[in-house]
Amino acid sequence: MLLGEYELKIDHKGRLAIPVRFREVFRGGLVLSRGFDKCLIAYTEVEWSKVAEKLAALPLTQLNPRRISRFTFSGAFDLEPDRQGRVIIPLTLRQYAELNDEAIVVGAYSHLQIWSKKLWTAEKEFMSEHAAEIAEAVQM
């Protein structure tokens, strides 16, 4: 399980250190892609395979499935952490997620989300204010 919230720095080369707690999980590499909420999503190879299989199974004859597949796959990068547990976040992904020198890494059970500090603060504020309505709308 990937849980918790971590505030980290992004260096001038675009490198982000994977939180120590998660380094073993991502030791063999990770796939980093665009998330739907202006964040990035980091998957283990196993979890990425599950996501990729679901996307590949969508009907290509429909516009929205084609678009979501295009959005996800075109923004996906296979990355290897260095010996210090850092990965270089590609510039296109940093631009998409509005990442500068600070990032918030959020454990989301099966994957990590990487947010700009500004966007994560806004998202947390929104969730705090609307948690009851959101919970009612979600069927578990």
C-alpha positions in Angstrom: 0.0 0.0 0.0 1.3 3.4 -0.9 0.0 5.9 1.7 0.9 9.3 3.0 1.8 12.8 1.9 5.4 14.0 1.4 6.8 17.4 0.5 9.9 17.2 -1.6 12.2 19.4 -3.7 12.8 19.1 -7.4 16.3 20.1 -8.3 17.5 22.3 -11.2 17.8 19.2 -13.5 14.2 18.1 -12.9 15.1 15.3 -10.5 12.7 14.2 -7.7 13.7 11.8 -5.0 11.2 9.0 -4.4 10.3 9.1 -0.7 12.5 6.6 1.1 9.5 4.6 2.3 8.6 3.8 -1.4 12.0 3.3 -2.9 12.0 -0.5 -2.6 8.6 -0.7 -4.4 10.0 1.3 -7.3 13.5 -0.1 -7.3 12.9 -2.0 -10.6 11.6 1.2 -12.3 8.4 3.0 -12.7 6.1 4.4 -15.3 5.2 8.1 -14.9 2.2 9.6 -16.8 -0.2 12.4 -16.7 -3.1 12.2 -14.3 -6.5 13.7 -15.0 -6.2 16.4 -12.3 -3.1 18.2 -13.5 -0.9 15.9 -11.4 1.4 13.0 -12.4 0.9 9.4 -11.6 3.7 7.0 -10.8 3.0 3.3 -11.3 5.1 0.2 -10.6 5.5 -1.9 -13.7 2.8 -4.4 -12.4 0.3 -1.6 -11.8 1.0 0.1 -15.1 0.4 -3.2 -16.9 -3.1 -3.4 -15.3 -3.9 0.2 -16.4 -2.5 -0.3 -19.9 -4.5 -3.5 -20.4 -7.7 -1.7 -19.4 -7.0 1.2 -21.8 -6.0 -1.2 -24.6 -9.4 -3.0 -24.2 -11.4 0.1 -24.7 -13.3 0.4 -28.0 -11.2 2.3 -30.5 -14.3 3.1 -32.5 -15.4 5.6 -29.9 -13.9 9.0 -29.6 -13.5 9.4 -25.8 -11.8 6.0 -25.3 -9.4 6.9 -28.1 -8.7 10.3 -26.5 -8.2 8.9 -23.0 -5.8 6.3 -24.4 -3.9 8.9 -26.4 -3.7 11.2 -23.4 -2.4 8.5 -21.1 0.0 6.7 -23.4 1.5 9.7 -25.0 2.4 11.2 -21.6 3.9 7.9 -20.2 7.6 7.5 -19.6 9.5 4.5 -18.4 11.9 5.7 -15.7 14.7 4.1 -13.7 15.6 5.6 -10.3 19.3 6.4 -9.8 21.3 5.1 -6.8 19.9 7.9 -4.7 16.3 7.0 -5.5 15.8 10.0 -7.9 14.1 10.1 -11.2 14.2 12.9 -13.8 10.7 14.1 -14.5 10.5 14.9 -18.2 10.0 18.6 -19.0 6.7 18.0 -20.7 5.3 16.3 -17.6 6.7 19.1 -15.3 5.0 21.7 -17.5 1.7 19.8 -17.5 1.6 19.4 -13.7 3.0 22.9 -13.1 5.9 21.5 -11.2 8.7 23.9 -10.3 11.0 23.4 -7.3 8.5 21.9 -4.9 6.3 18.8 -5.2 3.9 17.0 -3.0 4.0 13.2 -3.4 0.8 11.5 -2.3 0.3 7.8 -1.8 -2.9 6.7 -3.5 -2.9 3.0 -2.5 -1.8 1.4 -5.8 0.2 4.4 -7.2 1.7 7.7 -6.3 0.4 11.1 -7.4 2.9 14.0 -7.8 1.4 17.4 -7.4 2.7 21.0 -7.5 2.4 22.4 -4.0 0.0 25.1 -5.3 -2.4 22.7 -7.0 -2.2 20.2 -4.1 -3.1 22.9 -1.6 -6.1 23.9 -3.7 -7.2 20.3 -4.1 -6.9 19.6 -0.4 -8.9 22.8 0.4 -11.6 21.7 -2.0 -11.8 18.2 -0.6 -11.9 19.5 3.0 -14.8 21.9 2.1 -16.8 19.3 0.1 -15.9 16.0 1.6 -19.4 15.1 2.8 -21.0 15.8 -0.7 -18.2 13.9 -2.4 -18.6 10.9 -0.1 -22.3 10.8 -0.7 -21.8 10.9 -4.5 -19.3 8.0 -4.4 -20.8 4.5 -4.2 -18.5 2.1 -2.5 
